[in-house]
Amino acid sequence: MAVVNHTAKPEQQSGKKAAWLAVLFLVIAGLGLFYVKWWPYYEKSLLAAHTHSIGTSILGDPGKSASFSWDGTFQYVIAYFQAVWKAAVLGILLGSLVQVLLPSAWLLKVLGKTSFGSTVIAGASAIPGMMCTCCAAPIAVGLRKKQASTPAALAFWIGNPMLNPATLIFMAFVLSWKFTLLRIVAGLIMTFGVSWLAGRLVKNEQPVDIRQFGPDAGENNGSFFLRWGKAAGNMILYLVPAYLLSVVVLSAARFWLFPAFGQHAGNSITAVILLAFAGMLFVIPTAAEIPIVQTMMAFGLGTGPASALLVTLPAVSLPSLIMVGRSFSKQILLFVAASCVVVGIAAGLCGMFF
């Protein structure tokens, strides 16, 4: 007598539901990125090709902004958030939707391993995002909440700003192919090398058994809107206040982080080291490092320190490190920050010969 498997149909239905939810996430992500990133950057790439510029430096004229002022501080804060607010909202939206739309078993299978393969997949999937480090941080937090491994989540977070194809196109038009090539190499090292090495530092991260996750595991605990509201609310509560405050603090500190260098010190090793460290701490919108460096070089900054800034300014920042502080250990974040400075210094030393 044949035995009827009564569980096949419910499991099949759950699998279809999970697939549709994943498709919904991709549609939302695609529409959001098209509006916030892809179309504006297409237009900006045309501007860069014709004018060899993508705008003025968000830091302003180095000669006029060398001393601290509250007016200058809040002018930068306003300019910064005017540039990033859409991407920041999209980052929180996608970071919360990752937790409620993407199937747990699938995400664990692809990004839950500590292998170099998972790191490569995560880093490659970051390329279409084109987000700055702060806007990508909520998505990295969401991935960690879904049990993505440390190297995979780091690769996605770092890969967004460092492997941004739009930024590389802008850089080639505005600066030179030498800077662009150096940025690509540094981006690959940071995204894949540093992320994978950081995963080696995690001693207590054990692989998760995906067999405990059925097709609908964790996806049916309450209504979709309740689960999404909780995920989004937690992100807003824990990420936004620290983000806002740290941006204000860094805006005030920028007068000391980026001092004016004389003509003799403009291409020195000291300038490379100081600006590599300052760039790692400071926060900027996507691709803002290009007009910043372009303006500083016009005022005498050498190609070495400029190269260091092109690596460390976009890679990470103090606000983004704070935002992901609950998702990674302090040891990991210190390693990432230190690696960013080291790679930036190495890039600066190479750039001194341009």
C-alpha positions as CSV (number, residue, x, y, z in Angstrom):
1,M,0.0,0.0,0.0
2,A,1.4,3.4,-0.9
3,V,2.0,5.9,1.9
4,V,0.9,9.4,1.3
5,N,3.3,12.1,2.4
6,H,1.1,14.7,3.9
7,T,4.0,17.1,4.7
8,A,5.1,17.5,1.1
9,K,2.5,20.0,0.2
10,P,2.9,22.3,3.2
11,E,6.7,22.2,2.7
12,Q,6.3,23.0,-1.0
13,Q,4.0,25.9,-0.2
14,S,6.4,27.2,2.4
15,G,9.2,27.0,-0.1
16,K,7.2,29.0,-2.7
17,K,6.4,31.6,-0.1
18,A,10.1,32.0,0.9
19,A,11.0,32.3,-2.8
20,W,8.4,35.0,-3.3
21,L,9.6,36.9,-0.2
22,A,13.1,36.8,-1.6
23,V,11.9,38.1,-4.9
24,L,10.0,40.9,-3.1
25,F,13.2,41.9,-1.3
26,L,15.2,42.0,-4.6
27,V,12.5,44.2,-6.2
28,I,12.4,46.6,-3.3
29,A,16.2,46.8,-3.2
30,G,16.4,47.3,-7.0
31,L,13.8,50.1,-7.0
32,G,15.4,51.8,-4.0
33,L,18.9,51.6,-5.5
34,F,17.8,52.8,-8.9
35,Y,16.2,55.9,-7.4
36,V,18.9,56.6,-4.8
37,K,22.1,55.4,-6.5
38,W,22.0,54.0,-10.0
39,W,20.3,56.8,-11.9
40,P,21.9,59.8,-10.0
41,Y,25.3,58.2,-10.5
42,Y,24.7,57.6,-14.2
43,E,24.0,61.4,-14.5
44,K,27.0,62.2,-12.4
45,S,29.3,60.0,-14.5
46,L,28.3,62.0,-17.6
47,L,29.1,65.2,-15.7
48,A,32.5,63.8,-14.7
49,A,33.3,62.8,-18.2
50,H,32.6,66.2,-19.6
51,T,33.9,68.5,-16.8
52,H,36.4,66.2,-15.0
53,S,34.7,67.2,-11.8
54,I,31.8,65.9,-9.7
55,G,31.4,69.1,-7.6
56,T,33.1,71.0,-4.8
57,S,34.7,69.5,-1.7
58,I,32.3,69.0,1.1
59,L,35.1,70.1,3.5
60,G,35.2,73.5,1.8
61,D,38.2,75.6,0.9
62,P,41.2,74.4,3.0
63,G,42.4,77.9,3.3
64,K,39.1,79.2,4.7
65,S,38.2,76.3,7.0
66,A,41.5,75.8,8.9
67,S,40.1,77.1,12.3
68,F,37.3,75.7,14.4
69,S,33.8,77.4,14.4
70,W,30.4,76.2,15.4
71,D,29.0,77.6,12.2
72,G,31.4,75.6,10.1
73,T,30.6,72.5,12.2
74,F,26.9,72.6,11.6
75,Q,27.3,73.6,8.0
76,Y,29.2,70.3,7.4
77,V,26.6,68.4,9.4
78,I,23.8,69.8,7.2
79,A,25.7,69.3,4.0
80,Y,26.5,65.7,4.9
81,F,22.9,64.7,5.8
82,Q,21.5,66.4,2.8
83,A,23.8,64.2,0.7
84,V,23.2,60.9,2.5
85,W,19.6,61.0,4.0
86,K,18.0,59.0,1.2
87,A,20.7,56.3,1.2
88,A,20.6,56.2,5.0
89,V,16.8,55.6,4.9
90,L,17.3,53.0,2.3
91,G,20.0,51.3,4.3
92,I,17.7,51.0,7.4
93,L,14.9,49.8,5.2
94,L,17.0,47.1,3.6
95,G,18.7,46.2,6.8
96,S,15.3,45.5,8.5
97,L,13.8,43.7,5.5
98,V,16.8,41.4,5.3
99,Q,15.7,40.1,8.7
100,V,12.1,39.4,7.7
101,L,12.1,38.6,4.0
102,L,15.2,36.6,3.2
103,P,14.9,32.9,4.0
104,S,17.1,31.9,7.0
105,A,18.2,28.6,5.6
106,W,19.2,30.1,2.2
107,L,21.1,33.0,3.8
108,L,22.9,30.6,6.1
109,K,23.9,28.3,3.3
110,V,25.3,31.1,1.2
111,L,26.7,33.6,3.8
112,G,26.8,31.6,7.0
113,K,30.1,30.0,6.4
114,T,33.5,31.4,7.4
115,S,35.1,30.2,4.2
116,F,36.7,32.5,1.7
117,G,34.0,31.5,-0.8
118,S,31.2,33.1,1.4
119,T,33.4,36.2,1.8
120,V,33.8,36.5,-2.0
121,I,30.0,36.1,-2.5
122,A,29.2,38.7,0.1
123,G,31.8,41.1,-1.3
124,A,30.6,40.7,-4.9
125,S,27.0,41.2,-3.8
126,A,28.0,44.5,-2.3
127,I,29.1,46.0,-5.7
128,P,25.6,47.0,-6.9
129,G,24.8,48.6,-3.5
130,M,27.3,51.5,-4.0
131,M,26.6,52.8,-0.5
132,C,28.8,54.6,1.9
133,T,30.1,52.8,4.9
134,C,27.4,54.3,7.2
135,C,24.5,53.5,4.9
136,A,25.7,50.0,4.4
137,A,26.1,49.4,8.2
138,P,22.4,48.7,8.9
139,I,22.4,46.0,6.2
140,A,25.5,44.4,7.7
141,V,23.8,44.5,11.1
142,G,20.8,42.8,9.5
143,L,23.0,40.1,8.0
144,R,24.6,39.4,11.3
145,K,21.2,39.1,13.0
146,K,20.4,36.4,10.3
147,Q,23.5,34.5,11.3
148,A,25.7,35.6,8.4
149,S,29.3,34.9,9.2
150,T,31.7,37.6,10.4
151,P,33.9,37.6,7.2
152,A,30.8,37.6,4.9
153,A,29.1,40.5,6.7
154,L,32.4,42.5,6.8
155,A,32.9,41.9,3.1
156,F,29.5,43.2,2.3
157,W,29.9,46.2,4.6
158,I,33.4,47.2,3.3
159,G,32.7,46.2,-0.3
160,N,29.9,48.7,-0.7
161,P,32.2,51.8,-0.5
162,M,35.5,50.3,-1.6
163,L,34.3,48.4,-4.7
164,N,31.7,51.1,-5.8
165,P,31.9,51.0,-9.6
166,A,30.5,54.5,-9.9
167,T,33.2,55.9,-7.6
168,L,35.8,54.2,-9.7
169,I,34.4,55.7,-12.9
170,F,34.3,59.2,-11.3
171,M,37.9,58.8,-10.1
172,A,39.1,57.8,-13.5
173,F,37.6,60.9,-15.1
174,V,38.4,63.4,-12.3
175,L,41.8,62.2,-11.0
176,S,43.7,59.6,-13.1
177,W,43.9,56.0,-13.9
178,K,46.8,55.6,-11.4
179,F,44.7,56.6,-8.5
180,T,41.8,54.4,-9.8
181,L,44.0,51.4,-10.1
182,L,45.5,51.9,-6.7
183,R,42.0,52.2,-5.2
184,I,40.9,49.0,-6.9
185,V,43.8,47.1,-5.5
186,A,43.2,48.5,-2.0
187,G,39.5,47.8,-2.3
188,L,40.1,44.2,-3.1
189,I,42.5,43.8,-0.2
190,M,40.1,45.5,2.2
191,T,37.0,43.7,1.0
192,F,38.2,40.2,0.6
193,G,41.6,40.0,2.4
194,V,40.9,42.0,5.6
195,S,37.4,40.6,5.9
196,W,38.6,37.0,5.6
197,L,41.5,37.6,8.0
198,A,39.1,39.2,10.5
199,G,37.1,36.0,10.4
200,R,40.2,34.0,11.4
201,L,40.3,36.1,14.6
202,V,36.9,34.8,15.7
203,K,37.6,31.8,17.9
204,N,34.1,31.1,19.2
205,E,32.0,31.5,16.0
206,Q,30.7,28.0,15.2
207,P,29.0,27.1,11.9
208,V,25.2,27.0,12.3
209,D,23.5,23.8,11.4
210,I,21.1,24.8,8.6
211,R,19.0,21.6,9.1
212,Q,17.4,23.3,12.2
213,F,16.0,25.9,9.8
214,G,13.0,24.7,7.7
215,P,11.8,26.6,4.7
216,D,9.8,28.9,6.9
217,A,11.9,28.8,10.1
218,G,11.8,32.2,11.8
219,E,9.6,33.6,9.0
220,N,6.2,32.9,10.4
221,N,6.6,34.1,14.0
222,G,3.9,36.8,13.9
223,S,2.7,38.9,11.0
224,F,5.1,40.4,8.5
225,F,4.4,44.0,9.5
226,L,4.9,43.3,13.2
227,R,8.2,41.6,12.6
228,W,9.4,44.2,10.2
229,G,8.3,47.0,12.5
230,K,10.2,45.5,15.3
231,A,13.3,45.1,13.2
232,A,13.2,48.6,11.8
233,G,12.3,50.1,15.2
234,N,15.3,48.4,16.9
235,M,17.6,49.7,14.2
236,I,16.3,53.3,14.5
237,L,16.5,53.2,18.3
238,Y,20.1,51.8,18.5
239,L,21.7,53.1,15.4
240,V,20.4,56.5,14.5
241,P,21.2,58.4,17.8
242,A,24.8,57.2,17.9
243,Y,25.1,58.0,14.2
244,L,23.8,61.5,14.5
245,L,26.0,62.4,17.6
246,S,29.2,60.9,16.2
247,V,28.7,62.9,12.9
248,V,28.4,66.1,14.9
249,V,31.5,65.3,16.9
250,L,33.6,64.5,13.9
251,S,32.3,67.6,12.1
252,A,33.7,69.6,14.9
253,A,37.0,67.7,14.9
254,R,37.6,68.0,11.2
255,F,39.4,71.3,11.8
256,W,42.1,69.3,13.6
257,L,41.9,66.1,11.6
258,F,42.7,67.8,8.3
259,P,45.3,70.6,9.0
260,A,46.8,72.6,6.3
261,F,50.1,71.2,5.1
262,G,52.9,73.4,3.8
263,Q,54.4,72.8,0.4
264,H,57.4,70.9,1.9
265,A,55.2,68.6,4.1
266,G,52.6,68.1,1.4
267,N,54.0,64.8,0.2
268,S,55.8,63.6,3.3
269,I,55.5,60.3,5.1
270,T,54.2,62.1,8.2
271,A,51.4,63.6,6.1
272,V,50.6,60.1,4.7
273,I,50.4,58.6,8.2
274,L,48.3,61.4,9.8
275,L,45.8,61.6,6.9
276,A,45.5,57.8,6.7
277,F,44.4,57.8,10.4
278,A,42.2,60.9,10.0
279,G,40.5,59.4,6.9
280,M,39.7,56.2,8.8
281,L,37.9,58.2,11.5
282,F,36.1,60.8,9.4
283,V,32.7,60.4,7.8
284,I,31.8,61.4,4.2
285,P,29.1,60.8,1.7
286,T,29.6,58.4,-1.2
287,A,32.4,59.5,-3.6
288,A,33.1,62.7,-1.6
289,E,36.7,61.7,-1.2
290,I,37.2,62.6,-4.9
291,P,36.5,66.3,-4.7
292,I,38.1,66.5,-1.3
293,V,41.4,65.1,-2.7
294,Q,41.0,67.2,-5.9
295,T,40.7,70.4,-3.8
296,M,43.4,69.5,-1.4
297,M,45.9,68.7,-4.2
298,A,45.1,72.1,-5.7
299,F,46.2,73.7,-2.4
300,G,49.5,71.7,-2.3
301,L,48.7,68.3,-1.0
302,G,51.0,65.6,-2.5
303,T,50.0,62.5,-4.3
304,G,51.0,60.3,-1.4
305,P,48.7,61.7,1.3
306,A,46.0,62.0,-1.4
307,S,46.3,58.3,-2.2
308,A,46.0,57.5,1.5
309,L,42.8,59.5,1.8
310,L,41.3,57.9,-1.3
311,V,41.5,54.6,0.6
312,T,40.8,55.4,4.2
313,L,38.1,58.1,3.8
314,P,35.5,55.8,2.2
315,A,36.4,52.4,3.8
316,V,35.2,52.9,7.3
317,S,34.5,55.7,9.7
318,L,34.0,56.2,13.5
319,P,30.2,56.5,13.1
320,S,30.0,53.3,11.0
321,L,32.2,51.4,13.4
322,I,29.9,52.5,16.3
323,M,26.8,51.4,14.3
324,V,28.1,47.9,13.8
325,G,29.6,47.7,17.3
326,R,26.9,45.3,18.6
327,S,27.3,43.0,15.6
328,F,31.1,42.4,15.8
329,S,33.5,42.0,18.6
330,K,35.8,44.9,19.6
331,Q,38.8,42.9,18.6
332,I,37.4,42.5,15.1
333,L,36.5,46.2,14.7
334,L,39.9,47.3,16.0
335,F,41.5,44.9,13.5
336,V,39.4,46.4,10.7
337,A,40.2,50.0,11.7
338,A,43.9,49.2,12.0
339,S,44.0,47.4,8.7
340,C,42.3,50.3,7.0
341,V,45.1,52.6,8.3
342,V,47.8,50.2,7.3
343,V,46.4,49.7,3.8
344,G,46.0,53.5,3.5
345,I,49.6,54.1,4.5
346,A,50.8,51.5,2.0
347,A,48.7,53.2,-0.7
348,G,50.1,56.5,0.3
349,L,53.7,55.3,0.0
350,C,52.9,53.9,-3.5
351,G,51.2,57.2,-4.4
352,M,54.2,59.2,-3.5
353,F,55.8,58.0,-6.8
354,F,53.0,59.2,-9.0
